[in-house]
Amino acid sequence: MAGNNAFGNLNICMRTSSTVILACILASALQIFLFSPISPDLLQLPQPSSAALLTNKKLQEVAKIGEGLLDKPEDVLMERAYCIQPQEMGVTPTRTGGIIVCDIEKGLLKVGEDGVSVLTSHVNGSKINVASTEFVNWYLDVLEAKPHGQLLKYDPLLNETSILLDNLAFANGVALSQDEDFLVVCETWKCLKYWLEGERKGRTETFIDNLPGGPDNINLAPDGSFWIALIKVTSDGFEFVHTSKALKHLLATFPKLFQLVKGSHKKASVVKVAADGKIIDKFDDPNGKVISFVTSALEFEDYLYLGSLNTNFIGILPLKAA
């Protein structure tokens, strides 16, 4: 009789434990979905184009400029023969002097000898949240996989900002063509061509897609082609995450878990793409031996200048020897 009572008590304890465990699981699941900062979509990632060139080690010939003096130089430009690196996320010179700067919090700025001025910070009454290629919680945008990006136009004569394109997936760098008849805007794994002049004015078409990485900054080369920095934004594990909304909610709610599946920044890749969208050349540091996480490539007087969020220097590569 005592044995039966013990067995019965054991069953009761097991049922109670199971109930407690189930309640904890349900509570955790409820917490994840209630406090998740995203409303994710599923995403099927494209396969890299077969036209992509083989990996090489050309970027391991990079020399270092200003090592130890710079902090994560994300973008570079040449102005008055000096290479400068501000703390903002995108820079370009103006025809009349000065520099246009994309600032994460303030919007579009103009920097000149007379100081800094805000050109625009709102569009259609809404604040421009990120006027560039990077932001602190960028991983949430990747997890959500929704096209929140926009291409904006600022008219300095009218002092007006308008939307040229919206519904862009993780919109990033933008560059004007040599003849200024179209511009190229980068989004995740592909770049779009937006026509500014001619019969196709206002139309959009694919410039290049299925890139072997996420395009970051893009710069016009002297010969009319484009330099595009590529970053690895996913891993094999992250590709699986894009098949499950539950996993996306989990990673968004507990950001530290994202470190387990995010793409590796221990490599660097840059491609040179012709005006017709065909890859001309590719430059790699496959294991980040010299430089990694390259976010910008700018050609100037037969040298390629490289910005990176993983370094304390600007890379420089002689193109004639590459």
N, C-alpha and C positions, 0 to 999 in steps of 0.2 A: 504493500500500500504506500509506504514511504517512497519507494522507487517511482511509482506512478505520479505522486505529487511532485517529486523533483523533476520528472520529465515534463509534467504540465507547466511547472514554473519556468523551465527552460524555453518551452514553446512561447510562453507569454513574453519572456524577455526578448526572444528573437523577433517576435512580431512588433514589440515596442521599439526595438532598435531599428528595424526596417522602416517603421513609420517615421521615426525621427530622421533617419537618413534621407528618406523620400521627401520629407518636409524641408530639409536643408537644401536638397537639390532644387526643389521647386522654388524655394525662397531665393536661391542664388540665381536661377534662371530668370525669375521675375525682376530681380535687381538689375541684371544685365540688360534686359529689354527696356525697363523703365528709365534707367539712367544712361543708356547709350546715347551719345551725341550725334548719331548718324541715322539716316534712313537709307540703307544700302540697296544697290542693285547687283545682280549677278553679272559677271563679265567673263567673256571668252577671249583670252589673250591671243593675238595673232602670232603666227610663226614668222621668224625673220626671213626676209626675202633671200632667195637663192643667189641674187645678184650681189649680196653683201660680200665684201672681200674677206680673205682669210686673216686671222689674227696675226699680228706681227709685234715687233719690239721697237718700233721707230721712236716712240716717246721716251725710251730709256736713254736716248741721246740728248735729252733736255738739260740745259744749263739753268742755274737758279739766279734770279735777280731779287735783291732786297731780302735775302733770307734772314729771318728773325726780326725783321722790321715791319712785316705785314701780318695781318690776322685774317685768314680765310678770304683771300681776294677773289670773290665770286665772279667779277667781271673786270675787264680792262679796256682802256681806250688810249689812243695816241693823240696828244694835244700839245702843240708847240714842241714836238720832238721829245716829250717826256711821257713816260708810261705812268699813269696814276691809278690808284685804287681807293675809292671811297668805301664807306661802310654800307652803302645802299646796294640794291640788288640788280641794278641795270643802269648803264650809262651810255650816252652818245653825245658827240659834239654838235654844235649848231653852226649854221653858215655865218652868222653874225658875231660869233664869239660866245664863249660860255659853254656850259655843259648841261644837258638835260639828264636828270636823275630820277629813277623810280625808287620811291621810298615806301616801305611796307606800311607805315602808319599814316604818313602825311599825304601820299598821292604822288603827283607829278611835280617835280621841282626844277627850277633853273638856278644853276650856280654860276656866278660871275665874279668879276673883280669888285663889284659893288655889294656882294653878299648873296644870300639865298632867298628866293621868293617861291611861293606856292603858285603854280600855274593852274592846277585843277585838283580837286579832292572829291568831287561828286559828279555823278552822271544821272540824269533824270530824277534828281532829288535824293538819290541814294549815295551813301559814302562808298568810295572806291576802297574796298577792303584790302586788296593786295595789288599794287601797281607793278607787278613784276613776276619773277619766276620762282620765288621761294617764300615760304611763310612757316611760322613756328609749328603749327599743327598740320603740316602738309600731308602727313600720313592719313589723316581723316578724309581728305579729298580723295586719296588713292583708294581707301577702303570703301568709301561710299560709291565710287565709280559712276558718278552722275556728271553730266556736262554742265558745270556751273560757270565755265570760263567765258570771257568776252574779249573782243578786240575793240578798243576804243580809239576815237579820233579827237584830237584837241586842235581847235582852230584858234591860233593866237590873235588873228585880226578881229574875230567876233568874240573871243574869249568864251567859246562854247565847247562842250564835250558831248560827243554823240557816239552811239553804238553802231559799229560796222558789222560785226558778227557776234552772235551769242551761241549758247549751247555747245561751247568748246570743251573738250575733255582734258582737264588739267592744262589749260593754256599756258604757254611759256614764252620763249623768245620770239622776236619779230624783226624782220629786216627788209629794207627797200631794195628793189632791183637796180641794176646799173643804169638803165634807161628811165627808171622811176615810173614804169608803166604797170608794175604789179608789186605786191609785197608778199613775203612768205611768213606765215605764222605757225609756230610749232605747238603741237599738242601731243599727248601721250602716244608714242610709237609712230607718229606720222607728222607731216607738215603739209599745210594747205597753201594754195596760191590764190590770192585775192586780187582781182584785176582793178586797177585804178584808171586806166585809159583804154581807148579803142572800143571796138564793137562788143567786147566782153566786159566792159566796165560794170562793176558791181557784182560780178559773178565769182563763184568760188569753185575751185577744182582741187583734186589731190596733186600735190607737188611731188611727194615721195612718201611711201608707206612701208609698213612691216620692217622698220628699222631695227637693228640689233641692240636696242636700248632706247631709253626715253630721251628725246631731244630736249636740250636745255637752251642755252643761248645760241643764237645764230648771227653770223656777221658776213657782210658782203666782202668778197675778195677782189683785188684789183682787176682780175681778168673777167669779172662778171659772174663767177661761180660763188658758192656759199660755203662757209665753214660752220659745221654744226657739231657742238659738243654733245656726246651721248653719255647718259648715266644709267646704271643698272638699278631700276626701281623695283624689281621683283626677284624672287628666287623660286626654286621648284616648290618649296613649301607655300609661298605666297600665291602661286598659281592655283594651288588647291584651295586656299582661303577664298579666292574669287568664285568658287563654286558653292559656297555656303554662306547664307545670310547670318546664321547663328554664330559662326566663327567670326564674322566681321563685327557683329555686335560685341562679342567677347573681347576682341582685340581693341576695339574703340573704347570700351569701358575700362579696361585694364591696359593702359598704353605700354607698360613695361614688357608685356607679352609680345608686343609688335617687334621687339628686338630679335626674337627667335626666328622670324620669317622674313624680315625685310631684306631687300637686295644688298649685296656686298658693295662697299665703296672702296674696296682694295684693288681697283683697277682704273684704267683711264682709256677712253676711246674718243676719237675725233674723226669725222668724215668730211671730205670735200665733195660737194655735190654741184654738178653743172646746172646752168639755168634751165635745162630741160628736165631736171629731176633725176639724172643718172649719176650714180656714185663714181667719182673720178679716182679718189684715193682714200686710204684709211690709215690712221696712225693709232697705235696702241701701246700701252704699258700693261700687259695682261695680269701682272701680279702686284702692281703698284711699287715696283722696286725704286723708281725715281720720283714718280708723280702719280697721284690717284685722284679720283672724283673730280675730273676736269669738267668745269661748267661753262667755260668760255674759251674760244679760240679766235684770235685776231691776227690777220696778216698785215705786216708793215715792212716795206723795203727788204723783201726776201727772207724775212724772219716770221715765225709763228709765235705769238705770245699767248700764254695759257693761264687762265684763272682757275682756281680750285678752292673748294670749301674744306679741303683736308690738309692744306699746306700753310706755311708762313712765308711763302715766296711766290713770285710770278715765274713761270717757266718760259724759256726762250729756246726755240729750235730753228737752226738754219735750214731753210727749205731746199736750197740747192744741193745740200749734202744728204737730205732725207730720202 
